[in-house]
């Protein structure tokens, strides 16, 4: 199971994603195996990506979130408008170092 992102980690990832352009678009066919494969490839290359959900998509961004997370073993750091910010730590040579979760007192 993938550990969930803390609020501090989500905020950190959102800041990193601010200047990114979307690399994948979910279109009229919805979340297809081809779209999922492209998201997985992009995550392996970049670790943090933006995915646009087009207006023609049968799914809203919130509805697209669950299948994307489960099928690509990733986490959605943010849903803003029709855009998903998706993160998956690279197994080999990760580039993004997330802040540690604060210790609870």
Secondary structure, 3 states (H helix, E strand, C coil): CCCCCCHHHHHHHHHHHCCCCEEEEECCCCCCHHHHHHHHHHHHHHCEEEEEECCCCCCCHHHHHHHHHHHHCCEEEEEECCEEEEECCCCCCCCCCCCCCCCCC
